[in-house]
Structure formats: C-alpha cells, structure tokens
Amino acid sequence: MQFDLRKFITAGAKPYHAEFQCDLSAYDYAGARIPQPVTAVFDAQTDGDEVQITLRAKASVHGECARCLDSVTREETVDTEWIVKERDLDDPDFDLPLDEKGHLDVDEWLNQEFMFQIPTVLLCSPDCAGLCPQCGKKKAECTCPPAEQTDAPVDTRLAILKSLLNR
C-alpha cells in the first residue's frame, strides 16, 4: 500500500483509516517466516503542521527453535506511531520508507517493524535444554550419561591445567 504523505500534509483535513492485507511471506526474519498474509491497520490524522500516523498488525511467525530445532509458532504484534512534519519528507535520513515524491510504502514499513519485533533467536520454551552432543536427541529424551561421567581420554599436555582446577 502506498500513502501520499506530502498530499495528506497539505490537504488532509479528515482522518484517514485503512485496513489492508500485506503478504510478508517473501521476507526472512533471521530464519523465521510469516507465511500467511497479515491484516494491518493504518491511520493518519493531521494536527496542525504535522501528521500522526499509526500502524498496527498481528502475525503468526513460524521458525525453528535455536536449541532443539523443533518448529516454533508464535504471535508477534506491531503497534507503532510516528509524527511526521513536511520538512521530514525531504530529509534523506528520515527513517520511514519514502520515495522522492513523498509516498510512504506502508508494506515496507510493516516489514521493517516486524524485522525489529521478531527475536533473532526463537525458542520452543525458555527452558529448552537443546540437543545431546553425543546422540543428537533432545536432552529431555536422551539416555546418555552426563558429560562429566564419561571417561574421555585426557591429553597429558593439559594435565597441569586440570590440577589448577582442582585446587
């Protein structure tokens, strides 16, 4: 969705409201995906020489647990608000995705907000123990002896370090 911010700032007297579908399935959020289209709500209203714009959406995010590789599905919410003045439209460092004519790319703005919202490390649960390094099963299902009980051969050159740990 494109929104003409420049035109709305100069001529927008009544509030603008739009609900629209946005397909974010082509984007990768650090290994996570949003496979279904997202329903977003966009509002804009003038307040003197500035425009208040808001964007709200909820998405079902799908990915893998960073520890055990099980699939993870969680809901993420975007709820953001900006105040825009006409001088912001000509600022090359302005943070919103605008083209040279002052059109706001609302779909790209939504993508950027989800990029910030979705954690880079997804977990199936906060206490996920991960995978066993010996058998590769989930540690909760693993029957391998704990690592400290295994009699691994010790490199004799490192024996002095082990004696330092035992003090």
C-alpha positions in Angstrom: 0.0 0.0 0.0 1.3 3.5 -0.9 0.2 6.5 1.1 0.8 10.0 -0.3 2.1 11.8 2.9 3.0 15.0 1.1 -0.5 15.4 -0.3 -2.1 14.4 3.1 0.0 17.0 5.0 -1.1 19.8 2.7 -4.7 18.8 2.0 -5.6 16.2 4.6 -8.3 17.6 6.8 -10.2 14.5 7.8 -8.6 11.4 9.3 -7.6 8.5 7.1 -8.2 4.9 8.0 -7.3 1.8 6.1 -7.3 -2.0 6.8 -5.3 -4.0 4.3 -3.7 -7.4 3.7 0.0 -7.5 3.4 1.9 -10.5 2.2 5.3 -10.8 4.0 6.0 -14.4 3.1 8.9 -13.5 0.8 10.9 -12.0 3.7 13.3 -13.8 6.0 13.4 -12.7 9.7 16.6 -14.3 10.9 15.3 -17.7 9.8 11.7 -17.1 10.8 8.9 -16.6 8.3 5.4 -15.1 8.2 3.7 -17.5 5.8 0.1 -16.1 5.9 -0.9 -12.6 4.8 -1.2 -10.1 7.7 -4.1 -7.8 8.2 -2.8 -4.4 9.1 -4.5 -1.2 10.2 -3.1 2.2 9.1 -4.4 5.5 10.4 -3.3 9.1 9.7 -4.6 12.4 11.0 -3.4 15.9 10.8 -2.6 18.0 13.9 -1.6 21.5 12.7 1.5 21.2 10.5 2.2 17.6 11.4 0.7 14.2 10.7 0.3 11.4 13.3 0.5 8.0 11.6 -0.1 4.7 13.3 0.4 1.1 12.1 -0.9 -2.0 13.8 -0.8 -5.7 12.9 -0.5 -9.2 14.3 1.3 -12.0 12.6 1.8 -15.7 13.2 5.6 -16.2 13.0 7.0 -19.7 12.1 10.6 -20.8 12.7 12.8 -23.4 14.4 13.9 -23.5 18.0 17.6 -22.4 18.1 18.4 -25.1 20.7 16.5 -28.2 19.7 15.4 -27.4 16.1 11.6 -28.1 16.8 9.2 -26.0 15.0 8.1 -22.8 16.7 5.0 -20.8 16.1 4.4 -17.6 18.0 2.3 -14.4 17.6 4.1 -11.1 17.2 2.4 -7.7 17.3 3.4 -4.4 15.7 2.0 -1.3 17.2 3.9 1.8 16.1 3.3 5.5 15.9 5.1 8.4 14.1 4.8 12.1 14.0 5.7 13.5 10.6 6.3 17.1 9.6 6.5 18.3 6.0 10.3 19.1 6.4 10.8 15.4 7.3 9.8 14.4 3.7 12.9 16.0 2.2 15.3 14.6 4.9 17.5 11.9 3.3 18.0 10.4 6.8 14.3 10.0 7.5 13.6 6.5 8.9 10.3 5.7 7.1 10.4 4.2 3.6 9.5 7.2 1.4 10.1 7.7 -2.3 11.2 11.0 -3.8 7.5 12.1 -4.2 6.7 11.7 -0.6 4.8 8.4 -0.9 5.1 6.2 2.1 5.4 2.5 1.4 3.3 1.1 4.2 4.0 -2.5 3.3 7.8 -1.9 3.6 7.2 0.0 6.9 5.3 -3.0 8.2 8.2 -5.4 7.1 10.7 -3.2 8.9 8.7 -3.1 12.1 8.4 -6.9 12.1 12.2 -7.1 11.5 12.7 -5.2 14.7 10.0 -7.1 16.6 10.7 -10.7 15.9 13.6 -12.1 18.1 16.6 -13.3 16.2 16.7 -16.4 18.4 13.4 -18.3 18.6 13.0 -20.9 21.4 10.3 -23.5 21.8 10.3 -22.8 25.5 12.6 -20.6 27.7 14.0 -23.7 29.5 14.7 -25.7 26.3 17.9 -27.7 27.0 18.7 -28.3 23.4 20.2 -31.4 21.8 22.5 -34.0 23.3 26.0 -33.7 21.7 26.5 -37.5 21.9 23.3 -38.9 20.4 21.6 -35.9 18.8 18.3 -36.4 20.6 16.6 -33.7 22.7 18.3 -33.6 26.0 14.9 -34.3 27.7 14.6 -37.6 25.8 18.3 -38.6 25.9 19.6 -41.5 28.0 23.3 -40.8 27.5 25.3 -40.4 30.7 26.2 -36.8 31.7 29.4 -35.5 30.1 31.2 -35.3 33.4 30.6 -39.1 34.0 32.2 -40.2 30.7 35.8 -41.2 30.9 37.2 -39.3 28.0 41.0 -39.6 27.4 42.9 -36.6 28.8 45.7 -35.1 26.8 48.7 -35.4 29.1 49.9 -32.0 28.0 46.8 -30.4 29.6 47.1 -32.4 32.9 48.7 -29.4 34.6 45.5 -27.3 33.8 43.3 -29.9 35.4 45.4 -29.8 38.6 44.8 -26.0 38.7 41.1 -26.6 38.5 41.2 -29.0 41.5 42.7 -26.5 43.9 
